[in-house]
Amino acid sequence: MSDHLTDSAPEFSAEHERVPESGRLSRWSLTMAWWAMFSAMFWLYIAVASAGAVGVPATLAGMAASVATFGVVNLLLSRYAIHTGLSVELLSRRMFGAVGSLLAPALFAATALYYGVFEGSIVAVALQEYFGGDIRLWYLLCTVYMIPVVIGGVAAWLDKLNGILLPFYLVGMVAVVVAATVQQGYPTGWLTATVASGPLPGWLTAYLVYMGVWVLMMYTFDYARLGRRADAGFHGTVTFGWVFYALTFGVNGLVGLYLLGAWDIAGTETGVVEAVVGSLGFAGVLLIIVSQTRINSANFYLASTNLQVFVHRALRLDVPRAVWVVVTAVLAYLLMLTDVLGYLLQALAWQGVLITAWVAIAVVYVLRDRGRVMPRTASGGALAWLISSVAGIVLTVQEVSATWAQLAPVVTVLLAAGSYMLLTPTDRAPSEPEAAHGPETSQEPEAAPDEAQPV
C-alpha cells in the first residue's frame, strides 16, 4: 500500500503510486476523514468578510453559486480520482510532464502548510485570549500536538478522530448561537444587512471570494483516490459534492453571519474567535480546539504527503511520511513566529492563481479522458498553465484597474481551459479490443486499462 495511507517505508514504484482497490477506505472512514474540512473557523470568517464587503444578501447569493460550482467540479474530479487511483502529483505529471510532477506537489504542500499556519494560529489566539501567556508558547503547543494526531495517516485513525469530534462541533455551533442570542439579544435584520455596491455585482464579488479556496479541489483529488469504486456515486455527491459544500459553506456561513449581527465582529478570524469565546467562555475555547484540530488534521496530512512526494521527485530521497509530519510542524511554528499576514496572504493570492489554473486544466483533461481523447504531448499543458498563471498574477498585482484585479480568478480559469485545449493536440485513445489488434495511439504509456473508464 502507498505510504499516503500508512507510515511504512515509502514505495514509489509504478505499481504502488496508484492506490489499488484493495488499499481503499470504507465509505464511512473516507467521509469522516474528509469532513474534517467542515469544521474550520475559516468558513465563518469568509462569510463575515464577504458580508462586510458586499452585504449579507449578496453573500448568500455568491455562496449558493459557489456551492453549485464546487459540487459539479468535485463530482467530476472525485469520481475520476476514485476510478484511477491517481494523486494530484500523478495527474499533474500527465497534464504537464516533468514540471507538473515537481511544481504541483510543491504548490499543494505550501498551500496546505499556510492554511495549517492560519488555522493553528486560531487555536493559539483562543488559548491566549482565555488564559493569557506568551503567544509563542501557545503557537508551539498548537503545532506539537498535531504531530501525534496526523502521524498515523488517514487509514490509522484520522477518520475515527474526526467522526468522534463531529457531533461536538455541531452541538458547539448550536450552543454558540444560543449563547450569543441570550447575551446580545436577537440581531434584527441580520439577513438583510447591505453595504454600498462596488464595481462588480455583489454576488459576483462574493463568488470570487469563495474562488480563493479552490485549493479544496486539489484536496478532494488526493482524498478521493482513497475511495472504493463502488462508493463513487456517494462520494461524488455527499462526501466531496454539493451536500458537503451546502453544509460547509451554508451552515457555517450562516453562523458566522449571525455572530456578525449579534456581536458586530470585525471581518477577521480573530473577530470570530472573540465572538465564540465571548459567547461560550471556556466551552468556546474547547469548541475552537475541536474545530481546528479537525481541519488541521487535513492540512498537516496533505502538507506532509506532498512534501514527501516533492522531495522524492526532486532529490530521489525516500523519507518516511512520519518525518515530514514533524518537518511540517516545525515549518508551521517558524512561520507563526514571523509576520504571517505581512507576506503569506500575498503568497496565497499568487498560489490561488496557480491553483485555479490547475483546476481548470484538470477539468478539461478529465472530460477529455471520459471520451478517451488524450493529449499527445504534455508540453502544451505546461505552457497553458504558465500563460494563464502569469496573466492571473499580473492582473492580481496591477493597480490600474481594481475591477480587473478582482476578476483575475475568472480570467485565469477561462484562459487556462481555453489555452490548454488549443495547445494540446489530441488523439482518440483506442478501446481495449483495438489496442489488442492494432498499434497504440495513446501517448499515456503509464495508464492502466481501468483508468480510462467513464466517470
Buried (B, 14 or more C-beta within 10 A) or exposed (E): BBBBBBBEEBEBEEEBBBBEEEBBBEBEBBBBBBBBBBBBBBBBBBBBBBBBBBBBBBBBBBBBBBBEBBBEBBBBBBBBBBBBBBBBBBBBBBBBBEBBBBBBBBBBBBBBBBBBBBBBBBBBBBBBBBEEEEBEEBBBBBBEBBBEBBBBBBBBBBBEBBBEBBEBBBEBBEBBBEBBBEEBEEBEEBEEBEEEEBEBBBBBBBBBBBBBBBBBBBBBBBBBBBBBBEBBEBBBBBBBBBBBBBBBBBBBBBBBBBBBBBBEBBBBBBBBBBBBBBBBEEBBBBBBBBBBBBBBBBBBBBBBBBBBBBBBBEEEEEBBBBBBBBBBBEBBBEBBEEEBEEEBEEEBBBBBBBBBBBBBBBBBBBBBBBEBEBBBEBBBBBBBBBBBBBBBBBBBEEEEEEEBBBBBBBBBBEBBBBBBBEBBEBBEBBEEEEBEEEEEEBBBEEBBEEBBBEB
